[in-house]
Amino acid sequence: MEWVIPAVLVALVTWGGLIRTRLRRLRAEAVGTWPALAARLQRRHGLVTPLVQALQDLPRKAQKPVQALVKARNAALVADLSPMAAGLAEQALETAIVNALAHGEAHPDQVDPARLAQLAHSFEEMAEEITDAAEAFNHAVFAYNMACVGTPAIVIAKWLNFYKLEYFGLDQAEREALTQIERGHAPAPGARMG
């Protein structure tokens, strides 16, 4: 009977170690998907300069979308943004890119339409790559967050300071749906994960 208490302690320590190892692995996987997303975002930031140059011949009164584009790109370049803040900045940048491209297309006599079409195609391809990388990041974050809030693991997660990670580029409704799932509630109809 003397072996029961030590056996239970060994079992608890082993169980806690397994949970800790799993949480560390899932957090590393989530954090490891961020550089691929960040690289794609940087490539899109780099495409803004050629777009601004392509639109530089617009009349001064028509430069407002170009100025908004430069401002949005500068806001997205801030290196210390959290994933949620970066997602919001990137959404604003994407809107500014679409507006600038549409504005350039509205002035075909002052802009090279072939160059503008080439840039639009590059931005579309980059948007697809960013979407894929963002989905990979958000799925990895979701797996980690779910592991942190699981019934037995939540004690270990809180004790060892495994905090939930932020998602990238999700709107308020998507974040709320994921929060409900993480809390063990059913998602709202039609809710999807970014």
KEKE-3310 file (N, C-alpha, C; in steps of 0.2 Angstrom, whole numbers, plus 5000, padded with zeros to 4 digits):
npx = (5004:5011:5016:5006:5003:5016:5015:5004:5008:5019:5012:5004:5013:5019:5008:5006:5018:5017:5006:5012:5022:5014:5007:5018:5023:5012:5011:5024:5022:5012:5018:5028:5022:5020:5031:5030:5018:5021:5032:5025:5016:5026:5031:5019:5019:5030:5026:5018:5025:5029:5015:5012:5021:5016:5004:5008:5007:4994:4982:4984:4973:4967:4975:4972:4968:4980:4988:4981:4984:4998:4998:4991:5000:5011:5006:5004:5017:5023:5032:5030:5017:5004:4997:4983:4981:4990:4983:4971:4977:4982:4970:4965:4975:4973:4961:4964:4973:4964:4956:4965:4969:4957:4955:4965:4962:4951:4956:4962:4969:4979:4987:4997:4988:4992:5002:4996:4986:4995:5000:4989:4986:4997:4994:4983:4987:4996:4987:4980:4990:4993:4980:4980:4992:4988:4977:4983:4991:4980:4973:4983:4985:4972:4972:4981:4976:4964:4969:4974:4963:4957:4948:4956:4969:4969:4972:4986:4990:4987:4995:5008:5009:5004:4997:4983:4984:4983:4973:4975:4969:4955:4937:4926:4915:4920:4930:4922:4915:4925:4929:4918:4918:4930:4926:4918:4906:4893:4897:4890:4878:4884:4896:4913:4931:4944)
npy = (4994:5006:5010:5016:5030:5036:5031:5036:5050:5049:5046:5057:5067:5062:5063:5077:5081:5076:5083:5096:5094:5092:5104:5113:5108:5111:5125:5129:5124:5133:5146:5144:5144:5157:5165:5161:5167:5181:5183:5183:5194:5204:5203:5208:5221:5226:5226:5237:5249:5249:5250:5263:5270:5267:5274:5287:5297:5302:5316:5329:5331:5318:5310:5306:5292:5286:5291:5287:5273:5273:5277:5267:5256:5260:5259:5246:5241:5242:5234:5228:5223:5214:5198:5200:5214:5216:5209:5217:5229:5224:5221:5234:5238:5230:5234:5247:5245:5239:5250:5259:5253:5252:5265:5269:5262:5269:5280:5278:5285:5291:5282:5268:5255:5241:5239:5242:5231:5220:5223:5222:5208:5202:5206:5199:5186:5186:5189:5177:5168:5174:5172:5158:5156:5162:5155:5143:5147:5152:5140:5132:5140:5138:5125:5124:5133:5127:5115:5122:5125:5113:5102:5093:5099:5112:5116:5113:5121:5134:5134:5133:5145:5145:5154:5158:5161:5174:5176:5179:5191:5189:5193:5202:5193:5181:5179:5179:5167:5157:5159:5154:5141:5137:5138:5128:5128:5126:5131:5146:5145:5143:5149:5151:5146:5157)
npz = (5000:5002:4990:4983:4984:4979:4966:4961:4961:4952:4941:4939:4937:4926:4917:4917:4911:4898:4894:4894:4885:4873:4872:4870:4858:4850:4851:4846:4832:4828:4830:4821:4809:4806:4800:4786:4782:4786:4776:4764:4766:4767:4753:4747:4752:4745:4732:4732:4730:4715:4711:4715:4708:4695:4695:4697:4687:4687:4689:4701:4709:4708:4716:4729:4732:4730:4739:4751:4749:4751:4764:4770:4768:4775:4788:4789:4789:4801:4812:4825:4826:4833:4829:4827:4826:4815:4805:4804:4799:4787:4781:4779:4770:4759:4755:4751:4741:4731:4729:4724:4712:4705:4704:4695:4684:4680:4674:4661:4651:4657:4663:4661:4654:4652:4661:4673:4673:4674:4687:4694:4692:4699:4712:4714:4713:4724:4735:4735:4739:4752:4758:4759:4767:4779:4782:4786:4797:4805:4807:4814:4826:4831:4834:4844:4853:4857:4863:4874:4881:4884:4895:4904:4902:4904:4917:4918:4907:4912:4924:4919:4911:4898:4886:4876:4859:4847:4833:4815:4804:4805:4806:4817:4819:4815:4825:4837:4834:4834:4848:4854:4851:4856:4870:4871:4866:4853:4836:4828:4815:4799:4802:4800:4800:4798)
capx = (5000:5015:5018:5000:5004:5021:5013:4999:5012:5022:5007:5002:5019:5020:5003:5007:5024:5014:5002:5016:5025:5010:5006:5024:5024:5007:5013:5029:5019:5008:5023:5032:5018:5020:5036:5028:5013:5025:5035:5020:5014:5031:5031:5014:5021:5035:5022:5014:5029:5027:5009:5012:5024:5012:4999:5011:5005:4987:4982:4985:4966:4966:4980:4969:4968:4987:4990:4978:4988:5004:4997:4989:5006:5016:5003:5005:5024:5025:5035:5029:5010:5001:4993:4976:4983:4993:4977:4967:4981:4983:4964:4965:4980:4970:4955:4967:4975:4959:4953:4970:4969:4951:4955:4970:4958:4946:4960:4966:4973:4985:4990:4998:4984:4995:5006:4991:4984:5000:5001:4982:4987:5002:4991:4978:4991:4998:4981:4978:4995:4992:4975:4983:4996:4984:4973:4988:4992:4975:4972:4988:4983:4966:4974:4985:4971:4959:4973:4975:4957:4954:4947:4962:4975:4968:4976:4993:4991:4987:5000:5014:5008:5002:4991:4980:4987:4979:4972:4976:4964:4948:4933:4923:4910:4924:4933:4917:4913:4930:4929:4912:4920:4935:4923:4914:4899:4892:4897:4885:4877:4888:4903:4919:4937:4948)
capy = (5000:5012:5012:5019:5038:5038:5029:5042:5056:5048:5046:5064:5071:5060:5066:5084:5082:5074:5089:5101:5093:5093:5112:5116:5107:5115:5132:5129:5124:5139:5151:5142:5146:5165:5167:5161:5172:5187:5184:5185:5200:5208:5204:5212:5227:5227:5227:5244:5254:5249:5252:5270:5273:5267:5279:5294:5302:5305:5323:5330:5330:5311:5307:5304:5285:5284:5293:5282:5267:5273:5277:5260:5252:5262:5257:5238:5239:5242:5227:5225:5222:5207:5195:5203:5221:5215:5207:5223:5233:5221:5222:5241:5239:5227:5239:5253:5242:5238:5256:5262:5249:5254:5272:5269:5259:5274:5285:5274:5289:5294:5276:5262:5250:5235:5239:5241:5225:5216:5223:5219:5201:5201:5207:5194:5180:5187:5188:5170:5166:5176:5168:5151:5156:5165:5149:5138:5150:5151:5133:5130:5143:5135:5118:5126:5136:5121:5111:5125:5126:5107:5101:5092:5102:5119:5117:5113:5127:5140:5134:5134:5151:5144:5158:5158:5165:5178:5174:5184:5193:5187:5199:5201:5188:5175:5178:5176:5160:5153:5159:5150:5134:5136:5137:5121:5129:5125:5137:5149:5142:5147:5152:5147:5148:5161)
capz = (5000:5002:4983:4979:4984:4974:4960:4959:4960:4946:4935:4938:4934:4919:4913:4916:4907:4892:4892:4893:4878:4868:4872:4868:4851:4846:4851:4841:4826:4827:4829:4815:4802:4805:4795:4779:4781:4786:4770:4759:4767:4764:4746:4744:4753:4740:4726:4732:4726:4708:4709:4716:4702:4689:4696:4698:4682:4688:4691:4708:4712:4708:4720:4735:4733:4730:4746:4755:4748:4754:4771:4773:4767:4780:4794:4789:4789:4808:4813:4831:4827:4835:4823:4826:4823:4808:4801:4803:4795:4781:4778:4776:4764:4754:4752:4748:4734:4727:4727:4719:4705:4702:4702:4690:4678:4678:4671:4656:4647:4661:4666:4657:4656:4652:4667:4678:4673:4676:4694:4697:4692:4704:4718:4715:4715:4731:4739:4736:4744:4759:4761:4761:4773:4784:4785:4789:4803:4810:4809:4819:4832:4833:4837:4850:4858:4859:4867:4880:4885:4885:4902:4909:4900:4906:4923:4916:4903:4916:4928:4915:4907:4890:4885:4870:4854:4843:4826:4810:4799:4806:4808:4824:4820:4815:4831:4842:4833:4837:4855:4857:4850:4861:4876:4871:4863:4846:4832:4825:4809:4794:4805:4797:4803:4793)
cpx = (5004:5017:5012:5001:5010:5019:5008:5003:5016:5018:5005:5007:5020:5014:5004:5013:5021:5010:5006:5020:5021:5008:5012:5025:5019:5009:5019:5027:5016:5013:5027:5028:5018:5025:5034:5023:5017:5029:5031:5018:5020:5032:5025:5016:5026:5031:5019:5018:5028:5020:5008:5015:5020:5006:5002:5009:4998:4987:4982:4978:4965:4971:4978:4970:4975:4990:4988:4982:4994:5004:4995:4995:5010:5013:5004:5012:5027:5026:5032:5021:5009:4998:4986:4977:4985:4987:4973:4971:4982:4976:4963:4969:4976:4965:4959:4970:4970:4956:4958:4970:4962:4951:4960:4966:4953:4949:4965:4971:4979:4989:4991:4994:4987:4999:5001:4988:4989:5001:4995:4983:4991:4998:4986:4981:4993:4993:4979:4984:4994:4986:4977:4987:4992:4979:4977:4989:4986:4973:4977:4987:4977:4967:4977:4980:4966:4963:4974:4969:4953:4953:4953:4968:4975:4972:4983:4995:4992:4993:5007:5014:5008:4996:4989:4983:4982:4978:4973:4970:4957:4943:4930:4919:4914:4927:4928:4915:4918:4930:4924:4915:4925:4932:4919:4907:4899:4893:4891:4884:4880:4894:4908:4925:4941:4953)
cpy = (5006:5014:5016:5027:5039:5036:5034:5048:5055:5048:5053:5068:5069:5063:5073:5085:5080:5080:5095:5100:5094:5101:5115:5115:5111:5122:5133:5129:5130:5145:5150:5143:5153:5167:5167:5166:5179:5188:5186:5192:5205:5209:5208:5219:5230:5229:5234:5249:5254:5252:5260:5273:5273:5272:5286:5299:5305:5312:5323:5329:5322:5307:5304:5296:5282:5286:5289:5275:5267:5274:5270:5255:5253:5259:5249:5236:5239:5235:5224:5223:5215:5204:5198:5210:5221:5213:5213:5228:5231:5221:5229:5242:5236:5231:5245:5251:5242:5245:5260:5259:5251:5261:5273:5267:5264:5280:5281:5279:5292:5288:5271:5256:5243:5234:5238:5234:5220:5216:5221:5211:5199:5201:5202:5187:5180:5187:5181:5167:5168:5173:5161:5151:5158:5159:5144:5141:5150:5144:5130:5133:5140:5129:5119:5129:5131:5117:5115:5125:5119:5106:5099:5096:5110:5121:5118:5120:5133:5140:5136:5140:5149:5148:5157:5163:5169:5175:5180:5185:5191:5193:5197:5195:5181:5173:5176:5169:5155:5153:5155:5143:5132:5135:5131:5122:5128:5132:5140:5146:5147:5150:5147:5150:5151:5156)
cpz = (5000:4995:4980:4979:4979:4967:4957:4957:4953:4940:4934:4935:4927:4914:4912:4911:4899:4889:4890:4886:4873:4867:4868:4860:4847:4845:4846:4834:4824:4826:4823:4809:4801:4800:4788:4778:4781:4779:4765:4760:4765:4757:4743:4746:4748:4733:4726:4729:4719:4706:4710:4710:4696:4689:4697:4693:4682:4690:4698:4712:4712:4712:4727:4736:4733:4737:4751:4755:4752:4762:4774:4773:4773:4787:4794:4790:4796:4810:4820:4832:4829:4829:4822:4823:4816:4803:4799:4798:4788:4777:4775:4770:4758:4751:4749:4741:4729:4724:4722:4712:4702:4700:4696:4683:4676:4674:4666:4652:4650:4664:4661:4658:4657:4659:4673:4679:4675:4684:4697:4697:4698:4711:4719:4717:4722:4736:4740:4740:4751:4762:4763:4767:4779:4787:4788:4796:4808:4812:4815:4826:4835:4837:4844:4855:4861:4864:4874:4885:4886:4893:4906:4908:4903:4912:4922:4912:4907:4921:4925:4910:4900:4889:4877:4865:4850:4836:4821:4805:4799:4808:4814:4824:4820:4822:4837:4841:4836:4845:4858:4856:4855:4868:4876:4869:4856:4842:4829:4818:4803:4796:4802:4800:4797:4790)
residu = (MET:GLU:TRP:VAL:ILE:PRO:ALA:VAL:LEU:VAL:ALA:LEU:VAL:THR:TRP:GLY:GLY:LEU:ILE:ARG:THR:ARG:LEU:ARG:ARG:LEU:ARG:ALA:GLU:ALA:VAL:GLY:THR:TRP:PRO:ALA:LEU:ALA:ALA:ARG:LEU:GLN:ARG:ARG:HIS:GLY:LEU:VAL:THR:PRO:LEU:VAL:GLN:ALA:LEU:GLN:ASP:LEU:PRO:ARG:LYS:ALA:GLN:LYS:PRO:VAL:GLN:ALA:LEU:VAL:LYS:ALA:ARG:ASN:ALA:ALA:LEU:VAL:ALA:ASP:LEU:SER:PRO:MET:ALA:ALA:GLY:LEU:ALA:GLU:GLN:ALA:LEU:GLU:THR:ALA:ILE:VAL:ASN:ALA:LEU:ALA:HIS:GLY:GLU:ALA:HIS:PRO:ASP:GLN:VAL:ASP:PRO:ALA:ARG:LEU:ALA:GLN:LEU:ALA:HIS:SER:PHE:GLU:GLU:MET:ALA:GLU:GLU:ILE:THR:ASP:ALA:ALA:GLU:ALA:PHE:ASN:HIS:ALA:VAL:PHE:ALA:TYR:ASN:MET:ALA:CYS:VAL:GLY:THR:PRO:ALA:ILE:VAL:ILE:ALA:LYS:TRP:LEU:ASN:PHE:TYR:LYS:LEU:GLU:TYR:PHE:GLY:LEU:ASP:GLN:ALA:GLU:ARG:GLU:ALA:LEU:THR:GLN:ILE:GLU:ARG:GLY:HIS:ALA:PRO:ALA:PRO:GLY:ALA:ARG:MET:GLY)
# end
